């Protein structure tokens, strides 16, 4: 839906711009002779600067997103509204998404928004775990990463450090509490959740030719993404890799957060917030 909106916004802005240009080149001289302004061109003239500003801001600089699920708990919660830095992974045109200017690549630990590879009109948000050339091993709910290294060099697997955390808040899934750990991905330290009741879903993992179950070698031009809520996230373990051209941007700021705890007996719809979590506003770690 986000891609459809980008196309629609681009088309509407283009139409308004053409109306503004037609008014400036053709109708303005006539108005100077006393002819009244056409209402349609007047509308295009008034809305074009606004639409153009929104298009530039949303397509090349920053775009707001809403977190629709708990797959990124505890880092991001359902009801969080975030800002995404669109130019972090290259400046792309808003319609065909071809790269216009190269500005950077994802780093391990980034929280990225991208087009879901199996349904590109849907936006996903996950943490970048594997970079091109990495060998990822996810076994017994433990993450191992073997970074790409020079030919002939010995590259032993690197186990990602993970320590239990006694958190002030307990997170739940399906009526059971989740275990919290502090995980380090390179220079990025963040918290993850693991459901002790859920067995590893190895048979459902994406099967990459030439690798064992639960092992993945990230192709060039692709990335491996995982949710922080490890047992409640549909991510690269299940559907594969994120192509570089599907990257939308890097999430960096929570600008609003609503509590969505309305029960089934409420007279109001479930989408109506029950409160505001002001303590969550700020930079995303």
C-alpha positions in Angstrom: 0.0 0.0 0.0 2.9 2.4 0.8 4.2 2.0 -2.8 0.8 2.7 -4.2 0.6 5.9 -2.1 4.0 7.0 -3.4 2.9 6.5 -7.0 -0.4 8.3 -6.4 1.4 11.2 -4.6 3.9 11.5 -7.5 1.1 11.5 -10.2 -1.0 14.1 -8.3 2.0 16.3 -7.7 2.9 16.1 -11.4 -0.7 17.0 -12.5 -0.7 20.0 -10.1 2.7 21.1 -11.4 1.5 21.0 -15.0 -1.6 23.0 -14.0 0.7 25.5 -12.3 3.0 25.7 -15.3 0.1 26.1 -17.7 -1.3 28.9 -15.6 2.1 30.7 -15.4 2.9 30.4 -19.1 -0.5 30.7 -20.8 -3.2 32.1 -18.5 -1.2 34.7 -16.5 -0.7 37.0 -19.5 -4.5 36.8 -20.1 -5.2 37.7 -16.4 -3.0 40.7 -16.8 -5.5 41.9 -19.4 -8.4 41.5 -17.0 -9.5 37.8 -17.7 -10.5 36.0 -14.4 -8.4 33.1 -13.2 -9.6 29.5 -14.0 -10.7 27.7 -10.8 -8.9 24.5 -11.8 -5.6 26.1 -12.5 -6.0 28.2 -9.3 -6.4 25.0 -7.3 -3.2 23.5 -9.0 -1.3 26.7 -8.3 -2.2 26.6 -4.6 -1.6 22.9 -3.8 1.5 22.3 -6.0 4.0 23.8 -3.6 2.5 21.8 -0.7 2.4 18.5 -2.6 5.9 19.1 -4.0 7.3 19.6 -0.4 5.5 16.5 0.9 6.8 14.5 -2.1 10.4 15.5 -1.5 10.2 15.1 2.2 8.6 11.6 2.1 10.5 10.3 -0.9 14.0 11.4 -0.2 14.3 12.5 3.4 12.0 11.1 6.1 8.8 9.0 6.2 6.6 8.0 9.1 5.6 4.4 9.8 3.4 2.7 12.3 4.5 -0.5 14.0 1.7 -3.0 13.3 2.9 -6.0 15.4 5.0 -7.2 18.2 7.8 -8.8 16.1 10.3 -6.2 17.2 9.6 -6.2 20.9 11.1 -5.0 23.2 12.8 -2.4 21.0 9.6 -1.4 19.2 6.0 -2.0 20.4 2.7 -2.2 18.6 1.4 1.3 18.6 4.8 3.0 18.1 5.0 5.6 15.4 8.5 5.9 14.0 10.5 8.1 11.5 12.6 6.4 8.9 15.6 8.0 7.3 15.0 7.4 3.6 18.4 8.5 2.4 20.4 6.2 4.7 20.7 3.5 2.1 20.7 5.5 -1.1 18.5 8.1 -2.7 15.8 6.4 -4.8 13.2 7.6 -7.1 9.7 7.3 -5.6 8.1 5.3 -8.4 10.6 2.8 -9.8 12.9 2.8 -6.7 16.0 2.9 -8.8 19.0 4.3 -7.0 19.8 7.9 -7.9 22.6 8.6 -5.4 24.5 6.2 -3.3 24.7 7.4 0.3 25.5 4.3 2.4 24.9 0.6 3.1 23.2 -1.1 6.1 25.4 -1.9 9.0 25.0 -4.9 11.3 22.4 -4.1 14.0 20.5 -1.4 12.0 16.7 -1.5 12.3 15.6 -1.3 8.7 12.4 -0.9 6.8 12.2 -2.8 3.6 9.8 -4.2 1.0 8.7 -7.7 1.9 10.4 -9.9 -0.7 7.4 -12.2 -1.2 4.9 -9.2 -1.4 6.8 -6.0 -2.4 3.8 -3.7 -1.7 4.1 -4.6 2.0 6.6 -2.8 4.3 8.5 -4.9 6.9 10.7 -3.7 9.7 13.4 -5.9 11.2 17.0 -5.8 12.4 19.8 -6.3 10.0 21.8 -9.3 11.3 23.7 -10.6 8.2 25.6 -8.7 5.6 26.6 -9.8 2.1 28.9 -12.8 2.3 28.1 -13.7 6.0 27.3 -17.2 7.0 24.5 -17.2 9.5 23.8 -20.1 11.8 20.7 -20.1 14.0 20.7 -23.3 16.1 18.9 -24.0 19.4 17.8 -20.3 19.5 21.5 -19.3 19.5 22.8 -16.9 16.8 26.2 -17.5 15.2 27.7 -15.3 12.5 30.8 -16.1 10.4 31.6 -12.8 8.6 33.0 -12.9 5.1 36.8 -12.9 5.1 39.8 -13.0 2.8 40.3 -16.1 0.8 42.7 -18.5 2.6 42.2 -16.9 6.0 40.7 -19.0 8.8 37.3 -17.6 9.7 35.8 -19.4 12.8 32.1 -18.9 13.5 31.4 -16.0 15.9 28.8 -16.6 18.5 26.8 -13.5 19.3 27.2 -12.6 23.0 23.9 -13.0 24.9 23.2 -12.5 28.6 20.0 -12.8 30.5 18.4 -9.5 31.6 16.3 -8.8 34.7 13.9 -6.3 33.2 11.5 -4.0 35.0 8.7 -4.9 32.6 7.6 -8.4 31.6 6.5 -9.2 28.0 4.0 -11.8 27.2 2.9 -13.8 24.2 -0.1 -16.2 24.1 -0.5 -15.9 27.9 3.1 -16.9 28.7 6.0 -14.6 29.7 9.0 -14.2 27.5 12.7 -14.4 28.5 14.8 -11.3 27.9 18.4 -11.2 26.8 21.0 -8.5 26.0 22.5 -9.3 22.6 25.5 -7.7 21.0 25.8 -7.4 17.2 29.2 -5.8 16.6 29.1 -2.4 18.1 25.3 -2.6 18.6 23.9 -3.8 21.9 20.1 -4.4 22.1 17.6 -6.6 23.9 15.8 -9.6 22.4 12.9 -11.8 23.6 12.8 -15.6 23.5 9.7 -17.7 24.2 10.8 -20.7 26.3 7.6 -22.6 25.5 8.3 -22.6 21.7 10.4 -25.3 20.1 12.8 -24.2 17.3 10.8 -24.3 14.0 13.6 -25.7 11.9 11.4 -27.5 9.4 9.8 -24.1 8.5 13.2 -22.4 7.8 14.1 -21.2 4.4 16.0 -24.0 2.6 19.0 -22.5 0.8 20.7 -24.9 -1.6 24.1 -26.1 -0.4 23.5 -25.3 3.3 22.2 -27.3 6.3 18.9 -26.5 8.0 19.3 -23.3 10.1 22.3 -22.2 8.1 22.2 -19.3 5.6 24.9 -17.8 3.4 23.9 -14.2 2.5 24.3 -13.6 -1.3 26.0 -10.5 -2.6 23.6 -7.6 -2.8 21.3 -9.1 -0.1 20.8 -8.9 3.7 19.6 -11.2 6.5 17.0 -9.6 8.8 15.5 -10.9 12.1 13.0 -9.6 14.5 14.0 -8.9 18.1 11.0 -11.0 19.3 12.7 -14.1 18.0 9.9 -16.6 18.4 7.2 -14.3 17.2 8.7 -12.9 14.0 8.4 -13.9 10.3 11.8 -13.0 9.0 14.7 -14.1 6.9 14.8 -17.5 8.7 11.5 -18.3 7.0 11.5 -16.5 3.6 15.1 -15.8 2.8 17.1 -12.6 2.1 16.3 -8.9 1.6 17.5 -7.6 -1.8 19.4 -4.3 -1.5 16.9 -2.6 -3.9 14.1 -3.4 -1.5 15.6 -1.4 1.3 13.5 1.7 2.2 15.4 3.3 5.0 16.7 3.1 8.6 14.4 3.6 11.6 15.8 6.1 14.0 13.2 7.9 16.0 9.9 7.2 17.9 7.8 10.3 17.6 4.6 8.9 19.1 3.5 5.8 21.0 0.0 4.7 21.8 -1.1 2.0 24.2 -3.5 -0.4 22.4 -4.9 -2.5 25.3 -8.6 -2.2 24.6 -10.4 -5.4 25.6 -13.1 -7.2 23.7 -15.8 -5.8 26.0 -15.0 -2.2 25.1 -17.7 -0.2 23.4 -14.9 1.5 21.3 -13.1 -0.1 18.3 -9.9 -1.9 19.1 -7.9 0.6 17.0 -8.8 3.5 19.4 -5.8 4.0 21.7 -6.1 3.6 25.5 -3.2 5.9 26.4 0.0 7.5 25.3 3.5 6.1 26.2 5.4 9.4 26.4 8.4 7.6 28.0 9.0 5.8 24.7 9.5 8.9 22.6 13.1 9.5 21.4 15.9 7.8 19.4 15.7 4.1 18.6 18.6 2.0 19.9 
